[in-house]
């Protein structure tokens, strides 16, 4: 099972991505990241989520200003990343 951490989990792309991961037989939703999820079963920042989960991969579908710092944080953690940020 591949454990996937989704950043931008409540957005137009993030919500259906989380649903698809949850429905897949070979994937596990390791965590959802969005500012609105703090204290609501998710993580407010990717940095906290990376430290708190045992994710195998990060999917980032956030805003362009978050794309670069999220990419750098993911690389620093040694995780592969799927970057689906518009405008990068």
C-alpha positions in Angstrom: 0.0 0.0 0.0 1.3 3.4 -1.0 0.6 6.1 1.6 -0.3 9.4 0.0 -0.2 12.8 1.6 -2.4 15.4 -0.2 -1.6 19.1 0.2 -4.5 21.3 -1.0 -6.9 18.6 0.1 -10.0 20.8 0.2 -9.6 22.4 -3.2 -11.1 21.8 -6.6 -8.5 19.1 -7.4 -7.6 18.1 -3.9 -11.0 16.9 -2.7 -11.6 14.5 -5.7 -7.9 13.3 -5.4 -8.5 12.4 -1.7 -11.7 10.6 -2.6 -10.0 8.6 -5.4 -7.1 7.7 -3.1 -9.6 6.6 -0.4 -11.5 4.4 -3.0 -8.3 2.8 -4.4 -7.4 -0.7 -3.3 -3.6 0.0 -3.4 -3.5 3.5 -1.9 -3.9 4.9 1.6 -4.7 8.5 2.4 -1.9 9.2 4.9 -3.1 12.7 5.5 -4.9 15.8 4.2 -3.3 19.3 4.3 -5.2 22.5 4.1 -5.3 25.6 6.4 -9.0 24.9 7.0 -8.3 21.4 8.3 -6.3 22.4 11.4 -8.0 20.5 14.3 -10.4 18.9 11.9 -8.8 15.6 11.2 -6.1 17.1 8.9 -3.0 19.3 9.0 -2.8 23.0 8.5 0.7 22.8 7.0 2.6 20.4 4.9 5.7 20.6 7.2 3.7 19.3 10.1 2.0 16.7 8.0 5.3 15.3 6.7 6.7 15.1 10.2 3.5 13.4 11.6 2.8 10.9 8.9 4.6 8.0 7.3 3.8 9.1 3.8 5.4 7.5 0.8 4.6 10.3 -1.6 3.2 13.9 -1.5 0.6 15.2 -4.0 0.6 19.0 -4.0 -2.3 20.9 -5.6 -2.0 24.2 -3.8 -1.5 27.8 -4.9 1.6 28.8 -7.0 3.2 30.7 -4.1 3.2 27.4 -2.0 4.6 25.2 -4.8 8.3 26.0 -4.4 8.4 25.8 -0.6 6.4 22.7 -0.6 8.7 21.1 -3.2 11.7 22.0 -1.2 10.2 20.6 2.0 9.3 17.4 0.2 12.8 17.0 -1.2 14.3 17.7 2.2 12.1 14.9 3.6 13.3 12.5 0.9 9.8 12.0 -0.5 8.8 11.8 -4.1 6.2 14.5 -5.1 3.5 14.9 -7.7 3.2 18.7 -8.3 -0.1 19.7 -9.8 0.0 23.4 -8.9 -1.4 25.6 -11.6 0.8 28.4 -12.7 4.2 27.0 -11.8 
